[in-house]
Amino acid sequence: MSFQEGKYLTSFVTILVVTIAYARRALARWEAGDFDGDHGLAALGASVLWFIGALILAGIATQIVLSILSGIAGGDVEYGEDERDRLIEQRAMNAAFIVLSVAFVGAMIGLVLGQGAVHAVFTILSGFILGGLVADVWRFVLYRRGFRI
Amino acid sequence: MAGTLTNTIRRLRFDAGEMTQKELADRVGVSRQTIVAIEAAKYAPSLELAFQIAHAFGRPIGEVFQWSPK
């Protein structure tokens, strides 16, 4: 497995683990009514910001560990970006954008159908997370399988 | 029109005194993994990169990359 494949596999697992941990906590708080009332959206916003911070920190930590382990194992640890990396990134971002767009439209439809703002925020957040996961899978597949322009 | 792009990079590296993939990658400014992918025909390089690779071996591009219709 190349360094890039390992990088995106690690990223995928990190997003999944942090998201599951956050989702369990956020759903418990939602059921407990923490996101209801006048200050509910502020509490929700704060919890999402904590989640994003945790995701970034976990992402940095796991990438550092991966780089160290790859270095010890004598594998390629390549940080530069070339034309192949940029093309793969572009395709992954396109896939993520489609997922996010679907989630955003879904959130808007939910609002029209009378669902609350908390629902809408969680739907859009799910779109971001799912988009990130899809992008990582897409990167992994393109690095592994290869592709033609 | 669909076609198959092949290359002779492996042989040219051998002819160039067993030039490593890393050496070639450094010469043309890409990662070793990209050279691996090109050699294995898993990635079709841009025209500019194809010319750079040919230049690294001092050969015309047609000697390095070949395309044939399916």
Backbone of each chain as ProteinMPNN parsed JSONL, in Angstrom:
{"seq_chain_A": "MSFQEGKYLTSFVTILVVTIAYARRALARWEAGDFDGDHGLAALGASVLWFIGALILAGIATQIVLSILSGIAGGDVEYGEDERDRLIEQRAMNAAFIVLSVAFVGAMIGLVLGQGAVHAVFTILSGFILGGLVADVWRFVLYRRGFRI", "coords_chain_A": {"N_chain_A": [[0.847, -1.191, 0.0], [0.603, 2.177, -0.911], [1.967, 5.329, 0.343], [0.121, 7.395, -0.016], [-2.294, 5.968, -0.301], [-2.475, 4.789, 2.219], [-2.65, 7.115, 3.691], [-5.181, 8.187, 3.007], [-6.851, 6.134, 3.725], [-6.425, 6.07, 6.448], [-7.379, 8.6, 7.062], [-10.081, 8.267, 6.417], [-10.892, 6.351, 8.334], [-10.387, 7.818, 10.641], [-12.197, 9.988, 10.403], [-14.553, 8.535, 10.528], [-14.461, 7.334, 13.112], [-14.286, 9.583, 14.871], [-16.633, 10.86, 14.158], [-18.62, 8.987, 14.853], [-18.271, 8.948, 17.613], [-18.933, 11.612, 18.194], [-21.557, 11.72, 17.186], [-22.979, 9.974, 18.839], [-22.868, 11.322, 21.273], [-23.999, 13.805, 20.581], [-26.572, 13.063, 19.741], [-27.604, 12.071, 22.107], [-27.651, 14.387, 23.626], [-29.455, 15.855, 22.133], [-31.785, 14.376, 22.396], [-32.103, 14.779, 25.08], [-32.93, 17.327, 25.119], [-31.199, 19.48, 24.946], [-30.747, 21.002, 22.684], [-32.976, 22.435, 22.267], [-35.277, 25.215, 22.523], [-34.503, 28.753, 23.282], [-31.71, 29.009, 23.451], [-30.864, 26.8, 22.186], [-29.913, 26.489, 19.498], [-27.504, 27.862, 19.662], [-26.123, 26.226, 21.422], [-26.016, 23.959, 19.848], [-24.482, 24.901, 17.701], [-22.07, 25.381, 19.047], [-21.421, 22.772, 19.792], [-21.019, 21.596, 17.309], [-18.81, 23.047, 16.435], [-16.907, 22.18, 18.282], [-16.776, 19.55, 17.501], [-15.724, 19.811, 14.888], [-13.225, 20.868, 15.528], [-12.17, 18.712, 17.011], [-12.082, 16.817, 15.003], [-10.189, 17.909, 13.243], [-7.888, 17.98, 14.878], [-7.612, 15.244, 15.487], [-7.209, 14.299, 12.917], [-4.747, 15.513, 12.227], [-3.091, 14.362, 14.179], [-3.248, 11.592, 13.577], [-2.168, 11.567, 11.022], [0.432, 12.375, 11.523], [1.326, 10.225, 13.063], [1.067, 8.198, 11.147], [2.961, 9.071, 9.237], [5.323, 8.829, 10.717], [5.327, 6.065, 11.246], [5.412, 5.087, 8.613], [7.87, 6.085, 7.835], [9.565, 4.69, 9.572], [9.069, 2.121, 8.668], [10.299, 2.257, 6.28], [9.038, 3.113, 4.002], [7.731, 5.166, 1.251], [7.485, 8.497, 2.081], [5.746, 10.953, 1.073], [5.186, 14.318, 0.594], [4.851, 16.262, -1.251], [3.013, 17.66, -4.053], [1.833, 16.571, -7.113], [0.884, 16.541, -10.644], [-0.786, 14.314, -10.877], [-1.717, 13.916, -8.268], [-3.154, 16.295, -7.995], [-5.187, 15.975, -9.91], [-6.532, 13.741, -8.904], [-7.373, 14.785, -6.494], [-9.103, 16.757, -7.413], [-11.149, 15.227, -8.612], [-12.054, 13.817, -6.38], [-13.002, 15.91, -4.825], [-15.083, 16.815, -6.433], [-16.861, 14.665, -6.214], [-17.39, 14.802, -3.467], [-18.634, 17.287, -3.355], [-21.001, 16.834, -4.726], [-22.315, 15.08, -2.961], [-22.558, 16.756, -0.724], [-24.177, 18.751, -1.818], [-26.551, 17.352, -2.299], [-27.244, 16.765, 0.34], [-27.634, 19.346, 1.315], [-29.798, 20.277, -0.207], [-31.635, 18.392, 0.656], [-31.834, 19.159, 3.335], [-33.045, 21.649, 3.03], [-35.476, 20.906, 1.883], [-36.449, 19.49, 4.013], [-36.863, 21.599, 5.829], [-38.894, 22.968, 4.511], [-40.868, 21.075, 4.716], [-41.477, 21.268, 7.309], [-39.704, 20.438, 9.291], [-37.42, 20.96, 12.037], [-34.845, 23.502, 12.727], [-32.64, 22.3, 13.867], [-32.657, 19.73, 12.83], [-32.11, 20.402, 10.17], [-29.525, 21.473, 10.369], [-28.131, 19.206, 11.264], [-28.529, 17.556, 9.068], [-27.142, 18.909, 7.032], [-24.601, 18.88, 8.166], [-24.19, 16.131, 8.19], [-23.991, 15.774, 5.48], [-21.56, 17.056, 4.931], [-19.821, 15.37, 6.361], [-20.297, 12.845, 5.195], [-19.607, 13.515, 2.619], [-16.88, 13.99, 2.974], [-16.06, 11.424, 3.641], [-16.742, 10.025, 1.31], [-15.051, 11.335, -0.472], [-12.553, 10.527, 0.507], [-12.688, 7.754, 0.077], [-12.891, 7.744, -2.686], [-10.457, 8.939, -3.414], [-8.716, 6.977, -2.44], [-9.443, 4.778, -4.039], [-8.82, 5.768, -6.611], [-6.051, 6.178, -6.404], [-5.243, 3.568, -5.984], [-6.37, 1.982, -8.079], [-5.756, 3.446, -10.323], [-6.104, 5.748, -13.122], [-7.447, 7.191, -16.141], [-7.233, 10.248, -17.959]], "CA_chain_A": [[0.0, 0.0, 0.0], [1.431, 3.381, -0.992], [1.759, 6.303, 1.418], [-1.145, 8.111, -0.257], [-3.415, 5.068, 0.008], [-2.525, 4.718, 3.68], [-3.073, 8.426, 4.196], [-6.626, 8.38, 2.878], [-7.511, 5.095, 4.516], [-6.35, 6.563, 7.824], [-8.296, 9.74, 7.155], [-11.438, 7.709, 6.409], [-11.152, 5.728, 9.644], [-10.409, 8.901, 11.636], [-13.487, 10.692, 10.282], [-15.599, 7.621, 10.985], [-14.382, 7.153, 14.57], [-14.632, 10.846, 15.54], [-18.048, 11.135, 13.888], [-19.451, 8.091, 15.671], [-18.179, 9.439, 18.997], [-19.703, 12.855, 18.278], [-22.977, 11.45, 16.93], [-23.567, 9.374, 20.061], [-23.0, 12.379, 22.278], [-24.92, 14.834, 20.093], [-27.936, 12.527, 19.746], [-28.034, 12.001, 23.517], [-27.973, 15.765, 24.043], [-30.658, 16.261, 21.389], [-32.92, 13.722, 23.067], [-32.25, 15.38, 26.417], [-33.497, 18.65, 24.944], [-30.166, 20.521, 25.009], [-30.744, 21.855, 21.497], [-34.294, 23.069, 22.159], [-35.41, 26.514, 23.179], [-33.827, 29.95, 22.764], [-30.257, 28.836, 23.359], [-30.604, 25.485, 21.601], [-29.069, 26.565, 18.3], [-26.157, 28.267, 20.092], [-25.5, 25.01, 21.971], [-25.741, 23.08, 18.709], [-23.335, 25.498, 16.993], [-20.86, 25.131, 19.85], [-21.068, 21.336, 19.735], [-20.486, 21.319, 15.964], [-17.458, 23.612, 16.389], [-16.053, 21.246, 19.031], [-16.618, 18.369, 16.643], [-14.788, 20.151, 13.803], [-11.903, 20.966, 16.157], [-11.711, 17.352, 17.335], [-11.793, 16.146, 13.728], [-8.923, 18.453, 12.728], [-6.804, 17.51, 15.748], [-7.449, 13.791, 15.285], [-6.637, 14.139, 11.576], [-3.321, 15.868, 12.29], [-2.395, 13.36, 15.013], [-3.136, 10.303, 12.878], [-1.25, 11.719, 9.881], [1.797, 12.392, 12.084], [1.645, 8.829, 13.423], [1.241, 7.46, 9.884], [4.241, 9.47, 8.638], [6.402, 8.23, 11.521], [5.323, 4.612, 11.004], [5.869, 4.851, 7.228], [9.312, 6.349, 7.841], [10.22, 3.558, 10.249], [8.936, 0.933, 7.803], [11.113, 2.466, 5.077], [8.189, 3.417, 2.851], [7.779, 6.528, 0.725], [6.68, 9.509, 2.771], [5.811, 12.042, 0.106], [4.25, 15.39, 0.916], [4.657, 17.145, -2.397], [1.808, 17.405, -4.84], [2.105, 16.693, -8.543], [-0.331, 16.63, -11.473], [-1.671, 13.169, -10.583], [-2.376, 14.219, -6.996], [-4.141, 17.372, -8.204], [-6.337, 15.418, -10.638], [-7.272, 12.881, -7.979], [-8.021, 15.692, -5.537], [-10.214, 17.404, -8.121], [-12.24, 14.246, -8.76], [-12.589, 13.529, -5.043], [-13.775, 17.081, -4.397], [-16.322, 16.811, -7.217], [-17.751, 13.669, -5.605], [-17.807, 15.336, -2.165], [-19.546, 18.408, -3.592], [-22.303, 16.263, -5.1], [-22.929, 14.573, -1.725], [-22.92, 17.915, 0.087], [-25.309, 19.425, -2.473], [-27.752, 16.544, -2.04], [-27.593, 16.964, 1.752], [-28.133, 20.712, 1.482], [-31.16, 20.315, -0.769], [-32.438, 17.589, 1.579], [-32.092, 19.99, 4.522], [-34.013, 22.684, 2.65], [-36.766, 20.231, 1.722], [-36.876, 19.214, 5.379], [-37.396, 22.843, 6.405], [-40.183, 23.233, 3.848], [-41.832, 20.094, 5.224], [-41.785, 21.572, 8.704], [-38.729, 19.956, 10.274], [-36.769, 22.063, 12.729], [-33.518, 23.955, 12.3], [-31.644, 21.328, 14.345], [-32.662, 18.701, 11.789], [-31.441, 20.94, 8.981], [-28.086, 21.56, 10.663], [-27.578, 17.847, 11.288], [-28.529, 17.014, 7.699], [-26.022, 19.533, 6.302], [-23.372, 18.34, 8.769], [-24.051, 14.76, 7.668], [-23.523, 15.913, 4.1], [-20.117, 17.337, 4.981], [-19.106, 14.177, 6.827], [-20.407, 11.828, 4.149], [-18.798, 14.017, 1.501], [-15.479, 13.733, 3.327], [-15.826, 9.971, 3.551], [-16.778, 9.658, -0.118], [-13.825, 11.86, -1.089], [-11.432, 9.661, 0.911], [-12.83, 6.474, -0.635], [-12.616, 8.018, -4.092], [-9.0, 9.12, -3.525], [-8.095, 5.662, -2.234], [-9.702, 3.952, -5.237], [-8.072, 6.299, -7.76], [-4.624, 5.896, -6.207], [-5.008, 2.13, -6.068], [-6.754, 1.425, -9.372], [-5.243, 4.265, -11.404], [-7.17, 6.322, -13.937], [-7.075, 7.92, -17.348], [-7.898, 11.551, -18.06]], "C_chain_A": [[0.887, 1.246, 0.0], [1.103, 4.332, 0.166], [0.421, 7.029, 1.237], [-2.352, 7.239, 0.078], [-3.592, 4.959, 1.52], [-3.057, 5.996, 4.292], [-4.595, 8.573, 4.143], [-7.43, 7.292, 3.584], [-7.549, 5.529, 5.986], [-7.326, 7.711, 8.038], [-9.747, 9.261, 7.237], [-11.798, 7.151, 7.791], [-11.252, 6.806, 10.732], [-11.75, 9.631, 11.605], [-14.599, 9.826, 10.87], [-15.622, 7.523, 12.522], [-14.825, 8.43, 15.304], [-16.122, 11.149, 15.348], [-18.959, 10.259, 14.741], [-19.457, 8.567, 17.125], [-19.032, 10.696, 19.167], [-21.2, 12.582, 18.143], [-23.662, 10.869, 18.169], [-23.846, 10.456, 21.099], [-24.055, 13.416, 21.863], [-26.365, 14.329, 20.124], [-28.486, 12.434, 21.175], [-28.439, 13.387, 24.016], [-29.259, 16.252, 23.378], [-31.9, 15.677, 22.066], [-33.18, 14.312, 24.45], [-32.793, 16.812, 26.335], [-32.494, 19.79, 25.007], [-30.214, 21.492, 23.835], [-32.107, 22.523, 21.269], [-34.24, 24.47, 22.788], [-34.56, 27.611, 22.566], [-32.329, 29.734, 22.54], [-29.864, 27.508, 22.709], [-29.661, 25.53, 20.409], [-27.644, 26.987, 18.643], [-25.407, 27.051, 20.639], [-25.129, 24.047, 20.849], [-24.515, 23.575, 17.937], [-22.033, 25.208, 17.732], [-20.44, 23.667, 19.746], [-20.485, 20.974, 18.368], [-19.056, 21.862, 15.847], [-16.464, 22.721, 17.14], [-15.745, 20.008, 18.185], [-15.591, 18.645, 15.538], [-13.357, 20.235, 14.351], [-11.321, 19.596, 16.455], [-11.304, 16.606, 16.075], [-10.44, 16.598, 13.171], [-7.75, 17.921, 13.554], [-6.532, 16.018, 15.555], [-6.805, 13.517, 13.924], [-5.146, 14.42, 11.573], [-2.543, 14.785, 13.036], [-2.204, 12.052, 14.242], [-2.181, 10.406, 11.68], [0.202, 11.752, 10.357], [2.229, 10.96, 12.406], [1.91, 8.008, 12.158], [2.59, 7.779, 9.245], [5.402, 8.827, 9.378], [6.497, 6.73, 11.23], [5.824, 4.278, 9.598], [7.371, 5.052, 7.138], [10.077, 5.198, 8.457], [10.209, 2.319, 9.351], [9.721, 1.078, 6.5], [10.298, 2.751, 3.832], [8.369, 4.853, 2.378], [6.906, 7.437, 1.581], [6.769, 10.764, 1.916], [4.739, 13.082, 0.394], [3.961, 16.294, -0.275], [3.402, 16.775, -3.176], [2.175, 17.556, -6.306], [0.791, 16.627, -9.313], [-1.314, 15.495, -11.183], [-2.429, 13.421, -9.273], [-3.475, 15.272, -7.189], [-5.378, 16.855, -8.936], [-7.201, 14.544, -9.719], [-8.036, 13.742, -6.981], [-9.255, 16.342, -6.169], [-11.415, 16.458, -8.244], [-12.889, 13.928, -7.412], [-13.462, 14.687, -4.564], [-15.098, 17.181, -5.166], [-17.342, 15.861, -6.595], [-18.28, 14.19, -4.267], [-18.832, 16.448, -2.341], [-20.946, 17.907, -3.959], [-23.04, 15.792, -3.843], [-23.415, 15.74, -0.862], [-24.138, 18.637, -0.499], [-26.614, 18.684, -2.202], [-28.216, 16.755, -0.595], [-28.195, 18.343, 1.972], [-29.571, 20.834, 0.97], [-32.108, 19.527, 0.143], [-32.805, 18.385, 2.827], [-33.138, 21.054, 4.213], [-35.414, 22.09, 2.487], [-37.346, 19.918, 3.107], [-37.485, 20.438, 6.04], [-38.778, 23.163, 5.829], [-41.26, 22.31, 4.413], [-42.096, 20.251, 6.72], [-40.826, 21.014, 9.739], [-37.974, 21.153, 10.862], [-35.38, 22.384, 12.198], [-32.435, 22.96, 12.725], [-31.508, 20.182, 13.334], [-31.847, 19.159, 10.582], [-29.933, 20.999, 9.194], [-27.455, 20.171, 10.635], [-27.532, 17.228, 9.883], [-27.355, 17.584, 6.904], [-24.688, 19.006, 6.844], [-23.114, 16.911, 8.27], [-23.534, 14.781, 6.235], [-22.028, 16.175, 4.042], [-19.331, 16.07, 5.331], [-19.104, 13.094, 5.743], [-19.584, 12.223, 2.925], [-17.319, 13.753, 1.738], [-15.136, 12.265, 3.197], [-15.786, 9.511, 2.094], [-15.503, 10.13, -0.814], [-12.63, 10.972, -0.747], [-11.483, 8.318, 0.187], [-12.432, 6.651, -2.103], [-11.117, 8.199, -4.332], [-8.296, 7.762, -3.437], [-8.228, 4.808, -3.497], [-8.867, 4.449, -6.42], [-6.571, 6.073, -7.623], [-4.33, 4.42, -6.443], [-5.227, 1.606, -7.485], [-6.079, 2.146, -10.536], [-6.39, 4.81, -12.233], [-6.58, 6.993, -15.166], [-7.84, 9.228, -17.379], [-9.045, 11.449, -19.04]], "O_chain_A": [[1.808, 1.36, 0.809], [0.106, 4.164, 0.868], [-0.315, 7.249, 2.199], [-3.32, 7.715, 0.672], [-4.709, 5.027, 2.035], [-3.805, 5.979, 5.269], [-5.219, 9.023, 5.104], [-8.569, 7.522, 3.991], [-8.561, 5.376, 6.669], [-8.009, 7.784, 9.06], [-10.54, 9.781, 8.023], [-12.862, 7.442, 8.337], [-12.093, 6.719, 11.627], [-12.363, 9.865, 12.646], [-15.464, 10.306, 11.602], [-16.682, 7.618, 13.141], [-15.631, 8.374, 16.233], [-16.788, 11.634, 16.264], [-19.953, 10.736, 15.289], [-20.498, 8.588, 17.783], [-19.76, 10.836, 20.15], [-22.011, 13.136, 18.885], [-24.79, 11.238, 18.497], [-24.911, 10.496, 21.714], [-24.881, 13.845, 22.668], [-27.277, 15.072, 20.489], [-29.666, 12.682, 21.42], [-29.431, 13.544, 24.729], [-30.051, 16.972, 23.988], [-32.904, 16.357, 22.279], [-34.314, 14.342, 24.928], [-33.079, 17.431, 27.359], [-32.889, 20.951, 25.11], [-29.79, 22.642, 23.947], [-32.356, 23.1, 20.211], [-33.289, 24.834, 23.479], [-33.975, 27.446, 21.495], [-31.759, 30.219, 21.562], [-28.69, 27.139, 22.685], [-28.732, 24.729, 20.305], [-26.688, 26.539, 18.01], [-24.222, 26.861, 20.364], [-24.08, 23.404, 20.883], [-23.636, 22.797, 17.568], [-21.027, 24.84, 17.126], [-19.254, 23.36, 19.627], [-19.573, 20.152, 18.272], [-18.195, 21.227, 15.239], [-15.33, 22.528, 16.699], [-14.624, 19.501, 18.161], [-14.706, 17.829, 15.282], [-12.41, 19.746, 13.734], [-10.146, 19.334, 16.195], [-10.322, 15.863, 16.064], [-9.65, 15.785, 12.691], [-6.746, 17.47, 13.003], [-5.382, 15.586, 15.472], [-5.967, 12.625, 13.79], [-4.366, 13.665, 10.992], [-1.481, 14.347, 12.592], [-1.117, 11.474, 14.256], [-1.473, 9.451, 11.362], [1.094, 11.229, 9.689], [3.336, 10.537, 12.072], [2.857, 7.223, 12.104], [3.285, 6.881, 8.77], [6.349, 8.34, 8.761], [7.581, 6.193, 10.999], [6.564, 3.313, 9.407], [8.069, 4.299, 6.458], [11.11, 4.776, 7.937], [11.186, 1.574, 9.276], [9.8, 0.137, 5.71], [10.811, 2.643, 2.718], [9.06, 5.651, 3.011], [5.721, 7.167, 1.775], [7.724, 11.536, 2.011], [3.547, 12.775, 0.435], [2.954, 17.001, -0.302], [2.816, 15.712, -2.976], [2.766, 18.562, -6.698], [-0.286, 16.653, -8.717], [-2.528, 15.691, -11.236], [-3.631, 13.171, -9.185], [-4.567, 15.164, -6.632], [-6.497, 17.254, -8.616], [-8.43, 14.605, -9.754], [-9.193, 13.468, -6.662], [-10.307, 16.457, -5.539], [-12.556, 16.855, -8.006], [-14.108, 13.789, -7.313], [-14.522, 14.477, -3.974], [-16.114, 17.589, -4.603], [-18.521, 16.191, -6.463], [-19.463, 14.043, -3.961], [-19.787, 16.546, -1.57], [-21.95, 18.49, -3.549], [-24.229, 16.062, -3.673], [-24.529, 15.72, -0.338], [-25.02, 19.078, 0.238], [-27.644, 19.294, -1.915], [-29.408, 16.905, -0.33], [-29.155, 18.494, 2.727], [-30.436, 21.414, 1.626], [-33.243, 19.942, 0.374], [-33.931, 18.305, 3.319], [-34.014, 21.329, 5.033], [-36.407, 22.69, 2.899], [-38.545, 20.057, 3.347], [-38.499, 20.339, 6.73], [-39.696, 23.566, 6.544], [-42.414, 22.709, 4.57], [-42.838, 19.473, 7.319], [-41.092, 21.099, 10.938], [-37.905, 22.22, 10.251], [-34.819, 21.674, 11.364], [-31.432, 22.795, 12.03], [-30.406, 19.728, 13.028], [-31.019, 18.421, 10.048], [-29.157, 20.624, 8.315], [-26.384, 19.977, 10.059], [-26.615, 16.474, 9.555], [-26.66, 16.855, 6.196], [-23.766, 18.723, 6.079], [-21.98, 16.535, 7.97], [-22.747, 13.926, 5.829], [-21.315, 15.6, 3.22], [-18.327, 15.741, 4.698], [-18.069, 12.511, 5.42], [-18.951, 11.384, 2.284], [-16.594, 13.346, 0.83], [-14.066, 11.901, 2.71], [-14.927, 8.724, 1.694], [-14.941, 9.415, -1.645], [-11.793, 10.695, -1.606], [-10.457, 7.806, -0.261], [-11.732, 5.818, -2.679], [-10.567, 7.691, -5.309], [-7.414, 7.441, -4.235], [-7.264, 4.199, -3.96], [-8.277, 3.649, -7.145], [-5.89, 5.807, -8.614], [-3.305, 4.064, -7.024], [-4.392, 0.883, -8.027], [-5.852, 1.56, -11.594], [-7.531, 4.381, -12.066], [-5.393, 7.313, -15.223], [-8.964, 9.31, -16.885], [-9.743, 12.434, -19.277]]}, "seq_chain_B": "MAGTLTNTIRRLRFDAGEMTQKELADRVGVSRQTIVAIEAAKYAPSLELAFQIAHAFGRPIGEVFQWSPK", "coords_chain_B": {"N_chain_B": [[-11.693, 8.77, -29.459], [-11.167, 5.559, -28.21], [-8.235, 4.074, -26.811], [-5.051, 2.418, -26.313], [-2.49, 3.236, -24.139], [0.859, 2.771, -23.982], [4.152, 2.282, -22.56], [7.762, 2.621, -22.523], [9.277, 2.983, -20.323], [10.378, 1.458, -18.23], [12.3, -0.143, -19.529], [13.904, 1.858, -20.606], [14.871, 3.033, -18.309], [16.425, 1.004, -17.386], [18.308, 0.89, -19.46], [19.516, 3.268, -18.99], [21.44, 2.872, -17.092], [20.265, 1.487, -14.93], [18.588, 3.447, -13.767], [16.878, 4.715, -10.996], [13.378, 4.656, -9.996], [12.876, 6.736, -8.306], [14.944, 8.523, -8.884], [14.266, 9.255, -11.499], [11.79, 10.385, -10.975], [12.539, 12.598, -9.423], [13.95, 14.042, -11.323], [11.97, 14.843, -13.126], [10.177, 16.09, -11.537], [8.009, 14.915, -10.082], [6.179, 12.673, -7.862], [7.572, 9.531, -6.641], [5.641, 7.58, -6.665], [3.955, 8.411, -8.692], [5.502, 7.961, -10.94], [5.657, 5.204, -10.716], [2.955, 4.584, -11.18], [2.656, 5.519, -13.813], [4.469, 3.893, -15.205], [3.252, 1.428, -14.829], [1.121, 1.747, -16.426], [-1.124, 2.81, -15.217], [-1.738, 5.362, -15.023], [-2.164, 8.043, -17.183], [0.095, 10.32, -18.246], [0.258, 13.979, -18.326], [0.706, 15.886, -21.351], [2.889, 17.566, -21.137], [4.345, 16.443, -18.989], [4.918, 13.984, -20.111], [6.633, 14.753, -22.17], [8.697, 15.764, -20.598], [9.61, 13.445, -19.329], [10.518, 11.994, -21.542], [12.538, 13.734, -22.309], [14.226, 13.477, -20.137], [15.364, 11.041, -20.633], [16.597, 11.582, -22.945], [15.381, 10.989, -25.351], [13.14, 10.878, -28.234], [9.649, 11.619, -27.821], [7.946, 9.695, -28.896], [9.363, 7.361, -28.69], [9.214, 6.743, -26.112], [6.554, 6.767, -25.263], [3.766, 5.026, -26.486], [0.881, 4.86, -28.501], [-2.004, 3.028, -29.248], [-4.897, 2.336, -31.206], [-7.95, 0.854, -29.924]], "CA_chain_B": [[-11.46, 7.362, -29.799], [-10.478, 4.856, -27.124], [-6.996, 3.436, -27.232], [-4.18, 1.936, -25.24], [-1.221, 3.951, -24.029], [1.904, 1.954, -23.352], [5.416, 3.027, -22.488], [8.979, 1.807, -22.405], [10.064, 3.631, -19.272], [11.15, 0.465, -17.471], [13.473, -0.511, -20.315], [14.762, 3.04, -20.725], [15.566, 3.205, -17.016], [17.46, -0.039, -17.378], [19.355, 1.329, -20.404], [20.183, 4.443, -18.41], [22.232, 2.424, -15.947], [19.335, 1.164, -13.82], [18.094, 4.664, -13.1], [15.757, 4.336, -10.116], [12.134, 5.423, -10.185], [13.023, 7.952, -7.499], [15.806, 9.45, -9.642], [13.468, 9.786, -12.612], [10.765, 11.251, -10.376], [13.186, 13.864, -9.037], [14.326, 14.773, -12.543], [10.81, 15.441, -13.804], [9.402, 16.853, -10.543], [6.782, 14.27, -9.583], [6.48, 11.697, -6.81], [7.94, 8.2, -7.14], [4.397, 6.842, -6.891], [3.416, 8.786, -10.003], [6.303, 7.209, -11.93], [5.188, 3.803, -10.602], [1.643, 4.502, -11.846], [2.839, 5.689, -15.271], [5.13, 2.676, -15.701], [2.282, 0.326, -14.813], [0.002, 2.193, -17.278], [-2.3, 3.108, -14.395], [-1.97, 6.793, -15.122], [-1.67, 8.634, -18.427], [0.598, 11.639, -17.851], [-0.046, 15.113, -19.198], [1.64, 15.979, -22.476], [4.11, 18.216, -20.652], [5.109, 15.47, -18.2], [5.409, 12.97, -21.055], [7.808, 15.347, -22.811], [9.766, 15.857, -19.591], [10.159, 12.099, -19.134], [11.297, 11.698, -22.75], [13.73, 14.589, -22.247], [15.119, 12.91, -19.101], [16.084, 9.919, -21.246], [17.214, 12.054, -24.187], [14.742, 10.286, -26.478], [11.89, 11.494, -28.702], [8.497, 11.155, -27.025], [7.39, 8.491, -29.524], [10.129, 6.188, -28.254], [8.896, 6.493, -24.699], [5.112, 6.471, -25.157], [3.118, 4.555, -27.722], [-0.577, 4.769, -28.387], [-2.625, 2.268, -30.327], [-6.359, 2.299, -31.051], [-8.484, -0.455, -29.491]], "C_chain_B": [[-10.667, 6.697, -28.666], [-9.215, 4.178, -27.661], [-6.198, 2.969, -26.034], [-2.856, 2.69, -25.279], [-0.223, 3.048, -23.317], [3.186, 2.788, -23.287], [6.586, 2.071, -22.281], [9.88, 2.344, -21.291], [10.943, 2.623, -18.529], [12.446, 0.107, -18.208], [14.451, 0.661, -20.425], [15.513, 3.318, -19.424], [16.71, 2.204, -16.919], [18.642, 0.383, -18.268], [20.149, 2.512, -19.847], [20.93, 4.057, -17.129], [21.403, 2.143, -14.722], [18.956, 2.419, -13.03], [16.898, 4.27, -12.231], [14.523, 5.185, -10.436], [12.224, 6.75, -9.447], [13.865, 8.991, -8.234], [15.019, 10.086, -10.791], [12.416, 10.763, -12.078], [11.353, 12.612, -10.008], [13.531, 14.702, -10.266], [13.135, 15.491, -13.176], [9.852, 16.126, -12.818], [8.065, 16.25, -10.157], [7.171, 13.285, -8.484], [6.872, 10.35, -7.438], [6.686, 7.391, -7.474], [3.776, 7.171, -8.245], [4.192, 8.078, -11.111], [5.882, 5.737, -11.922], [3.882, 3.638, -11.38], [1.774, 4.628, -13.36], [3.443, 4.413, -15.873], [4.152, 1.513, -15.817], [1.06, 0.636, -15.683], [-1.282, 2.401, -16.484], [-2.611, 4.598, -14.415], [-1.356, 7.289, -16.423], [-1.204, 10.046, -18.109], [0.134, 12.74, -18.802], [1.005, 15.143, -20.31], [2.97, 16.566, -22.004], [4.988, 17.22, -19.869], [5.69, 14.382, -19.105], [6.667, 13.486, -21.764], [8.988, 15.422, -21.842], [10.441, 14.502, -19.381], [11.033, 11.718, -20.34], [12.611, 12.484, -22.729], [14.745, 14.025, -21.242], [15.935, 11.748, -19.658], [16.809, 10.343, -22.527], [16.667, 11.359, -25.417], [13.529, 11.072, -26.96], [10.694, 10.865, -27.982], [7.905, 9.857, -27.58], [8.132, 7.217, -29.149], [9.785, 5.797, -26.829], [7.436, 6.076, -24.542], [4.573, 6.059, -26.517], [1.623, 4.457, -27.489], [-1.103, 3.949, -29.558], [-4.125, 2.203, -30.109], [-6.829, 0.913, -30.665], [-9.148, -1.168, -30.653]], "O_chain_B": [[-9.638, 7.209, -28.226], [-9.156, 3.767, -28.82], [-6.623, 3.112, -24.888], [-2.195, 2.768, -26.315], [-0.449, 2.622, -22.185], [3.278, 3.86, -23.885], [6.424, 0.905, -21.923], [11.098, 2.172, -21.327], [12.106, 2.9, -18.236], [13.526, 0.059, -17.62], [15.666, 0.479, -20.347], [16.653, 3.781, -19.442], [17.801, 2.513, -16.44], [19.805, 0.253, -17.887], [21.31, 2.717, -20.2], [21.024, 4.855, -16.195], [21.777, 2.508, -13.608], [18.999, 2.44, -11.8], [16.003, 3.564, -12.695], [14.604, 6.252, -11.043], [11.706, 7.765, -9.912], [13.553, 10.181, -8.217], [15.096, 11.292, -11.021], [12.185, 11.824, -12.657], [10.738, 13.65, -10.252], [13.416, 15.928, -10.243], [13.268, 16.6, -13.695], [8.831, 16.678, -13.228], [7.096, 16.974, -9.929], [8.355, 13.088, -8.21], [6.553, 10.067, -8.593], [6.667, 6.62, -8.433], [3.147, 6.318, -8.871], [3.607, 7.645, -12.104], [5.764, 5.105, -12.972], [3.717, 2.684, -12.14], [1.088, 3.929, -14.106], [2.989, 3.922, -16.906], [4.206, 0.724, -16.76], [0.084, -0.115, -15.681], [-2.382, 2.199, -16.996], [-3.632, 5.035, -13.884], [-0.199, 7.005, -16.733], [-2.018, 10.892, -17.738], [-0.316, 12.478, -19.917], [2.053, 14.505, -20.212], [4.039, 16.119, -22.418], [6.203, 17.161, -20.06], [6.81, 13.917, -18.892], [7.64, 12.751, -21.936], [10.132, 15.174, -22.221], [11.663, 14.41, -19.27], [12.135, 11.192, -20.182], [13.664, 11.958, -23.09], [15.955, 14.086, -21.462], [17.055, 11.498, -19.215], [17.546, 9.554, -23.119], [17.378, 11.159, -26.401], [12.947, 11.845, -26.199], [10.745, 9.7, -27.586], [7.419, 9.019, -26.82], [7.591, 6.119, -29.275], [10.033, 4.672, -26.397], [7.118, 5.154, -23.79], [4.883, 6.661, -27.546], [1.163, 4.029, -26.43], [-0.703, 4.147, -30.705], [-4.588, 2.037, -28.981], [-6.205, -0.087, -31.021], [-9.655, -2.278, -30.488]]}, "name": "protein", "num_of_chains": 2, "seq": "MSFQEGKYLTSFVTILVVTIAYARRALARWEAGDFDGDHGLAALGASVLWFIGALILAGIATQIVLSILSGIAGGDVEYGEDERDRLIEQRAMNAAFIVLSVAFVGAMIGLVLGQGAVHAVFTILSGFILGGLVADVWRFVLYRRGFRIMAGTLTNTIRRLRFDAGEMTQKELADRVGVSRQTIVAIEAAKYAPSLELAFQIAHAFGRPIGEVFQWSPK"}
